[in-house]
């Protein structure tokens, strides 16, 4: 029972810090590219696609499938970068506090 009370105090203590961290992460931009930089996708900390750049030389009708694949790869990598940074920052914030499986930050 004492461990539970201690854990609850820790959780309450990080609540304000978590809100600050959430605001910081939401403002961050994560960019990834595919096709040797021919496609670049940028997402914010809310995992919203905020920018997509495609090199003009890929804008040929015969390259449509390739472009679609490169866009998917770049967006997926940018999302993964955002998730990795969020997980790292959450671990840093909680100081190893055991959280329930599947617990995610509130965004």
BAGURO-152275 format. One record per residue (C-alpha): residue number from 1; x, z negated, y. Coordinates in pm, whole numbers. Layout:
BEGIN
@k: NUM; east: X; up: Z; north: Y
...
//
This chain:
BEGIN
@k: 1; east: 0; up: 0; north: 0
@k: 2; east: 288; up: -75; north: 233
@k: 3; east: 430; up: 275; north: 182
@k: 4; east: 95; up: 424; north: 282
@k: 5; east: 83; up: 219; north: 602
@k: 6; east: 439; up: 320; north: 684
@k: 7; east: 361; up: 686; north: 623
@k: 8; east: 51; up: 666; north: 844
@k: 9; east: 261; up: 521; north: 1128
@k: 10; east: 509; up: 805; north: 1094
@k: 11; east: 231; up: 1062; north: 1097
@k: 12; east: 83; up: 912; north: 1413
@k: 13; east: 427; up: 905; north: 1574
@k: 14; east: 485; up: 1276; north: 1527
@k: 15; east: 142; up: 1392; north: 1645
@k: 16; east: 254; up: 1451; north: 2006
@k: 17; east: 576; up: 1614; north: 1895
@k: 18; east: 379; up: 1842; north: 1666
@k: 19; east: 169; up: 1965; north: 1958
@k: 20; east: 484; up: 2041; north: 2157
@k: 21; east: 635; up: 2220; north: 1860
@k: 22; east: 318; up: 2421; north: 1814
@k: 23; east: 331; up: 2539; north: 2175
@k: 24; east: 700; up: 2630; north: 2143
@k: 25; east: 645; up: 2826; north: 1824
@k: 26; east: 343; up: 3009; north: 1961
@k: 27; east: 559; up: 3132; north: 2249
@k: 28; east: 841; up: 3253; north: 2022
@k: 29; east: 872; up: 3620; north: 1927
@k: 30; east: 1005; up: 3726; north: 1587
@k: 31; east: 1120; up: 4086; north: 1549
@k: 32; east: 1219; up: 4279; north: 1239
@k: 33; east: 1300; up: 4641; north: 1177
@k: 34; east: 1290; up: 4888; north: 892
@k: 35; east: 1427; up: 5233; north: 831
@k: 36; east: 1761; up: 5158; north: 993
@k: 37; east: 1588; up: 5042; north: 1310
@k: 38; east: 1348; up: 5335; north: 1338
@k: 39; east: 1048; up: 5097; north: 1319
@k: 40; east: 1046; up: 4757; north: 1489
@k: 41; east: 764; up: 4504; north: 1468
@k: 42; east: 738; up: 4189; north: 1679
@k: 43; east: 501; up: 3901; north: 1608
@k: 44; east: 445; up: 3578; north: 1793
@k: 45; east: 428; up: 3228; north: 1646
@k: 46; east: 54; up: 3270; north: 1595
@k: 47; east: 143; up: 3559; north: 1364
@k: 48; east: -11; up: 3817; north: 1592
@k: 49; east: 149; up: 4159; north: 1612
@k: 50; east: 255; up: 4186; north: 1977
@k: 51; east: 469; up: 4499; north: 1972
@k: 52; east: 533; up: 4792; north: 1743
@k: 53; east: 797; up: 5055; north: 1817
@k: 54; east: 837; up: 5376; north: 1620
@k: 55; east: 1125; up: 5614; north: 1685
@k: 56; east: 998; up: 5951; north: 1816
@k: 57; east: 1178; up: 6145; north: 1544
@k: 58; east: 951; up: 5981; north: 1285
@k: 59; east: 639; up: 6116; north: 1450
@k: 60; east: 612; up: 6427; north: 1234
@k: 61; east: 299; up: 6487; north: 1023
@k: 62; east: 505; up: 6517; north: 706
@k: 63; east: 651; up: 6168; north: 770
@k: 64; east: 316; up: 5988; north: 798
@k: 65; east: 346; up: 5805; north: 465
@k: 66; east: 705; up: 5705; north: 538
@k: 67; east: 608; up: 5572; north: 882
@k: 68; east: 321; up: 5371; north: 734
@k: 69; east: 553; up: 5217; north: 474
@k: 70; east: 817; up: 5133; north: 734
@k: 71; east: 555; up: 4971; north: 958
@k: 72; east: 434; up: 4755; north: 669
@k: 73; east: 790; up: 4648; north: 585
@k: 74; east: 879; up: 4562; north: 944
@k: 75; east: 556; up: 4366; north: 1003
@k: 76; east: 593; up: 4176; north: 675
@k: 77; east: 953; up: 4083; north: 759
@k: 78; east: 855; up: 3964; north: 1107
@k: 79; east: 576; up: 3748; north: 960
@k: 80; east: 820; up: 3602; north: 709
@k: 81; east: 1064; up: 3522; north: 988
@k: 82; east: 788; up: 3339; north: 1177
@k: 83; east: 684; up: 3143; north: 868
@k: 84; east: 1043; up: 3050; north: 784
@k: 85; east: 1109; up: 2923; north: 1136
@k: 86; east: 783; up: 2727; north: 1138
@k: 87; east: 867; up: 2564; north: 804
@k: 88; east: 1221; up: 2482; north: 921
@k: 89; east: 1096; up: 2328; north: 1245
@k: 90; east: 825; up: 2133; north: 1062
@k: 91; east: 1081; up: 1989; north: 819
@k: 92; east: 1301; up: 1900; north: 1115
@k: 93; east: 1010; up: 1732; north: 1292
@k: 94; east: 883; up: 1530; north: 997
@k: 95; east: 1229; up: 1418; north: 894
@k: 96; east: 1153; up: 1469; north: 527
@k: 97; east: 818; up: 1289; north: 543
@k: 98; east: 639; up: 1387; north: 223
@k: 99; east: 340; up: 1602; north: 315
@k: 100; east: 64; up: 1721; north: 82
@k: 101; east: 127; up: 2051; north: -99
@k: 102; east: 7; up: 2346; north: 105
@k: 103; east: 5; up: 2151; north: 431
@k: 104; east: 55; up: 2386; north: 723
@k: 105; east: 99; up: 2331; north: 1089
@k: 106; east: -223; up: 2365; north: 1285
@k: 107; east: -195; up: 2735; north: 1374
//
